[in-house]
Amino acid sequence: MNQQPTIEERLEQAKQAMRDALFVLDKNIEDMREHRARIREALVELSEVKA
């Protein structure tokens, strides 16, 4: 017989899944900030070349 997980076990799994998703989102936000900073630097360099 296949035992179903208890509500508490399912809640714990859901909480862990949300923690994992938040970790990934935080990492993505950090990466996007770094990309944005690089793009900004490149735009400054391009505007200096143009001037």
N, CA, C and O atoms as a Tinker XYZ file with bonds, in Angstrom:
   204  protein
     1  N      0.850000   -1.186000    0.000000    73     2
     2  CA     0.000000    0.000000    0.000000    64     1     3
     3  C      0.895000    1.249000    0.000000    63     2     4     5
     4  O      1.850000    1.349000    0.771000    81     3
     5  N      0.562000    2.187000   -0.876000    73     3     6
     6  CA     1.347000    3.419000   -1.002000    64     5     7
     7  C      0.792000    4.465000   -0.041000    63     6     8     9
     8  O     -0.356000    4.891000   -0.167000    81     7
     9  N      1.624000    4.879000    0.926000    73     7    10
    10  CA     1.170000    5.829000    1.941000    64     9    11
    11  C      1.288000    7.261000    1.422000    63    10    12    13
    12  O      2.326000    7.663000    0.898000    81    11
    13  N      0.210000    8.015000    1.579000    73    11    14
    14  CA     0.193000    9.426000    1.176000    64    13    15
    15  C      0.928000   10.252000    2.230000    63    14    16    17
    16  O      0.863000    9.940000    3.419000    81    15
    17  N      1.633000   11.314000    1.796000    73    15    18
    18  CA     2.273000   12.180000    2.800000    64    17    19
    19  C      1.228000   12.901000    3.647000    63    18    20    21
    20  O      0.139000   13.223000    3.173000    81    19
    21  N      1.575000   13.144000    4.890000    73    19    22
    22  CA     0.651000   13.853000    5.774000    64    21    23
    23  C      0.575000   15.315000    5.353000    63    22    24    25
    24  O      1.403000   15.791000    4.576000    81    23
    25  N     -0.417000   16.019000    5.867000    73    23    26
    26  CA    -0.561000   17.446000    5.573000    64    25    27
    27  C      0.689000   18.190000    6.044000    63    26    28    29
    28  O      1.178000   19.089000    5.360000    81    27
    29  N      1.205000   17.808000    7.219000    73    27    30
    30  CA     2.405000   18.472000    7.742000    64    29    31
    31  C      3.590000   18.256000    6.807000    63    30    32    33
    32  O      4.360000   19.182000    6.551000    81    31
    33  N      3.736000   17.035000    6.298000    73    31    34
    34  CA     4.834000   16.745000    5.364000    64    33    35
    35  C      4.666000   17.537000    4.066000    63    34    36    37
    36  O      5.636000   18.061000    3.519000    81    35
    37  N      3.443000   17.616000    3.590000    73    35    38
    38  CA     3.189000   18.375000    2.353000    64    37    39
    39  C      3.452000   19.862000    2.563000    63    38    40    41
    40  O      3.992000   20.526000    1.678000    81    39
    41  N      3.074000   20.392000    3.731000    73    39    42
    42  CA     3.352000   21.798000    4.040000    64    41    43
    43  C      4.855000   22.049000    4.104000    63    42    44    45
    44  O      5.341000   23.058000    3.594000    81    43
    45  N      5.584000   21.136000    4.728000    73    43    46
    46  CA     7.040000   21.286000    4.831000    64    45    47
    47  C      7.677000   21.247000    3.439000    63    46    48    49
    48  O      8.596000   22.015000    3.152000    81    47
    49  N      7.186000   20.350000    2.575000    73    47    50
    50  CA     7.693000   20.284000    1.197000    64    49    51
    51  C      7.400000   21.586000    0.454000    63    50    52    53
    52  O      8.246000   22.088000   -0.285000    81    51
    53  N      6.207000   22.125000    0.652000    73    51    54
    54  CA     5.824000   23.377000   -0.002000    64    53    55
    55  C      6.687000   24.529000    0.503000    63    54    56    57
    56  O      7.124000   25.370000   -0.282000    81    55
    57  N      6.931000   24.567000    1.812000    73    55    58
    58  CA     7.783000   25.625000    2.372000    64    57    59
    59  C      9.194000   25.534000    1.812000    63    58    60    61
    60  O      9.805000   26.552000    1.486000    81    59
    61  N      9.710000   24.315000    1.701000    73    59    62
    62  CA    11.059000   24.138000    1.166000    64    61    63
    63  C     11.094000   24.555000   -0.309000    63    62    64    65
    64  O     12.059000   25.176000   -0.753000    81    63
    65  N     10.063000   24.222000   -1.056000    73    63    66
    66  CA    10.003000   24.618000   -2.463000    64    65    67
    67  C      9.987000   26.141000   -2.596000    63    66    68    69
    68  O     10.622000   26.694000   -3.494000    81    67
    69  N      9.263000   26.818000   -1.703000    73    67    70
    70  CA     9.224000   28.288000   -1.730000    64    69    71
    71  C     10.577000   28.871000   -1.352000    63    70    72    73
    72  O     11.016000   29.855000   -1.949000    81    71
    73  N     11.247000   28.275000   -0.363000    73    71    74
    74  CA    12.590000   28.744000    0.003000    64    73    75
    75  C     13.538000   28.607000   -1.185000    63    74    76    77
    76  O     14.318000   29.511000   -1.483000    81    75
    77  N     13.455000   27.455000   -1.859000    73    75    78
    78  CA    14.316000   27.223000   -3.025000    64    77    79
    79  C     14.019000   28.239000   -4.126000    63    78    80    81
    80  O     14.941000   28.763000   -4.751000    81    79
    81  N     12.742000   28.517000   -4.366000    73    79    82
    82  CA    12.354000   29.475000   -5.401000    64    81    83
    83  C     12.842000   30.873000   -5.044000    63    82    84    85
    84  O     13.312000   31.602000   -5.918000    81    83
    85  N     12.738000   31.260000   -3.778000    73    83    86
    86  CA    13.222000   32.577000   -3.344000    64    85    87
    87  C     14.733000   32.688000   -3.521000    63    86    88    89
    88  O     15.242000   33.737000   -3.916000    81    87
    89  N     15.442000   31.607000   -3.228000    73    87    90
    90  CA    16.896000   31.616000   -3.410000    64    89    91
    91  C     17.232000   31.868000   -4.877000    63    90    92    93
    92  O     18.104000   32.681000   -5.186000    81    91
    93  N     16.541000   31.173000   -5.779000    73    91    94
    94  CA    16.784000   31.342000   -7.218000    64    93    95
    95  C     16.424000   32.761000   -7.653000    63    94    96    97
    96  O     17.167000   33.381000   -8.413000    81    95
    97  N     15.295000   33.277000   -7.178000    73    95    98
    98  CA    14.898000   34.649000   -7.526000    64    97    99
    99  C     15.925000   35.664000   -7.034000    63    98   100   101
   100  O     16.287000   36.589000   -7.762000    81    99
   101  N     16.391000   35.494000   -5.804000    73    99   102
   102  CA    17.405000   36.402000   -5.270000    64   101   103
   103  C     18.666000   36.370000   -6.121000    63   102   104   105
   104  O     19.263000   37.410000   -6.395000    81   103
   105  N     19.066000   35.180000   -6.535000    73   103   106
   106  CA    20.264000   35.039000   -7.383000    64   105   107
   107  C     20.033000   35.719000   -8.727000    63   106   108   109
   108  O     20.918000   36.409000   -9.231000    81   107
   109  N     18.859000   35.533000   -9.308000    73   107   110
   110  CA    18.549000   36.161000  -10.593000    64   109   111
   111  C     18.551000   37.682000  -10.477000    63   110   112   113
   112  O     19.046000   38.372000  -11.368000    81   111
   113  N     18.001000   38.208000   -9.381000    73   111   114
   114  CA    17.985000   39.656000   -9.172000    64   113   115
   115  C     19.417000   40.173000   -9.064000    63   114   116   117
   116  O     19.757000   41.206000   -9.640000    81   115
   117  N     20.244000   39.453000   -8.330000    73   115   118
   118  CA    21.648000   39.844000   -8.178000    64   117   119
   119  C     22.338000   39.856000   -9.548000    63   118   120   121
   120  O     23.059000   40.798000   -9.877000    81   119
   121  N     22.111000   38.813000  -10.334000    73   119   122
   122  CA    22.709000   38.738000  -11.677000    64   121   123
   123  C     22.227000   39.886000  -12.558000    63   122   124   125
   124  O     23.020000   40.478000  -13.290000    81   123
   125  N     20.932000   40.207000  -12.493000    73   123   126
   126  CA    20.390000   41.294000  -13.312000    64   125   127
   127  C     20.998000   42.625000  -12.904000    63   126   128   129
   128  O     21.267000   43.467000  -13.761000    81   127
   129  N     21.220000   42.831000  -11.611000    73   127   130
   130  CA    21.858000   44.077000  -11.155000    64   129   131
   131  C     23.266000   44.190000  -11.719000    63   130   132   133
   132  O     23.688000   45.265000  -12.147000    81   131
   133  N     23.995000   43.069000  -11.718000    73   131   134
   134  CA    25.349000   43.077000  -12.274000    64   133   135
   135  C     25.310000   43.390000  -13.773000    63   134   136   137
   136  O     26.115000   44.180000  -14.266000    81   135
   137  N     24.376000   42.770000  -14.492000    73   135   138
   138  CA    24.254000   43.032000  -15.934000    64   137   139
   139  C     23.897000   44.490000  -16.185000    63   138   140   141
   140  O     24.433000   45.123000  -17.094000    81   139
   141  N     22.994000   45.012000  -15.377000    73   139   142
   142  CA    22.578000   46.408000  -15.532000    64   141   143
   143  C     23.770000   47.340000  -15.322000    63   142   144   145
   144  O     23.935000   48.318000  -16.051000    81   143
   145  N     24.601000   47.033000  -14.320000    73   143   146
   146  CA    25.785000   47.862000  -14.061000    64   145   147
   147  C     26.747000   47.802000  -15.243000    63   146   148   149
   148  O     27.320000   48.820000  -15.630000    81   147
   149  N     26.925000   46.610000  -15.818000    73   147   150
   150  CA    27.820000   46.483000  -16.981000    64   149   151
   151  C     27.269000   47.246000  -18.181000    63   150   152   153
   152  O     28.020000   47.900000  -18.906000    81   151
   153  N     25.976000   47.164000  -18.386000    73   151   154
   154  CA    25.346000   47.884000  -19.501000    64   153   155
   155  C     25.520000   49.385000  -19.304000    63   154   156   157
   156  O     25.832000   50.110000  -20.248000    81   155
   157  N     25.319000   49.846000  -18.074000    73   155   158
   158  CA    25.497000   51.264000  -17.777000    64   157   159
   159  C     26.923000   51.715000  -18.083000    63   158   160   161
   160  O     27.133000   52.767000  -18.687000    81   159
   161  N     27.898000   50.914000  -17.664000    73   159   162
   162  CA    29.303000   51.238000  -17.936000    64   161   163
   163  C     29.561000   51.299000  -19.440000    63   162   164   165
   164  O     30.259000   52.190000  -19.923000    81   163
   165  N     28.992000   50.345000  -20.174000    73   163   166
   166  CA    29.189000   50.322000  -21.628000    64   165   167
   167  C     28.557000   51.555000  -22.268000    63   166   168   169
   168  O     29.137000   52.138000  -23.184000    81   167
   169  N     27.386000   51.957000  -21.802000    73   167   170
   170  CA    26.727000   53.146000  -22.348000    64   169   171
   171  C     27.566000   54.398000  -22.077000    63   170   172   173
   172  O     27.678000   55.273000  -22.935000    81   171
   173  N     28.153000   54.476000  -20.878000    73   171   174
   174  CA    29.004000   55.627000  -20.559000    64   173   175
   175  C     30.208000   55.642000  -21.506000    63   174   176   177
   176  O     30.567000   56.687000  -22.047000    81   175
   177  N     30.820000   54.488000  -21.699000    73   175   178
   178  CA    31.980000   54.412000  -22.595000    64   177   179
   179  C     31.581000   54.805000  -24.018000    63   178   180   181
   180  O     32.310000   55.538000  -24.686000    81   179
   181  N     30.435000   54.323000  -24.481000    73   179   182
   182  CA    29.987000   54.666000  -25.834000    64   181   183
   183  C     29.703000   56.167000  -25.964000    63   182   184   185
   184  O     30.002000   56.772000  -26.993000    81   183
   185  N     29.138000   56.751000  -24.936000    73   183   186
   186  CA    28.833000   58.181000  -25.019000    64   185   187
   187  C     30.128000   58.990000  -24.987000    63   186   188   189
   188  O     30.199000   60.064000  -25.585000    81   187
   189  N     31.157000   58.485000  -24.293000    73   187   190
   190  CA    32.451000   59.170000  -24.274000    64   189   191
   191  C     33.118000   59.086000  -25.635000    63   190   192   193
   192  O     33.757000   60.044000  -26.070000    81   191
   193  N     32.980000   57.963000  -26.309000    73   191   194
   194  CA    33.562000   57.792000  -27.643000    64   193   195
   195  C     32.881000   58.727000  -28.625000    63   194   196   197
   196  O     33.528000   59.322000  -29.486000    81   195
   197  N     31.565000   58.849000  -28.486000    73   195   198
   198  CA    30.782000   59.694000  -29.392000    64   197   199
   199  C     31.111000   61.172000  -29.207000    63   198   200   201
   200  O     31.085000   61.938000  -30.170000    81   199
   201  N     31.420000   61.576000  -27.977000    73   199   202
   202  CA    31.654000   62.998000  -27.679000    64   201   203
   203  C     32.975000   63.509000  -28.214000    63   202   204
   204  O     33.301000   64.683000  -28.037000    81   203
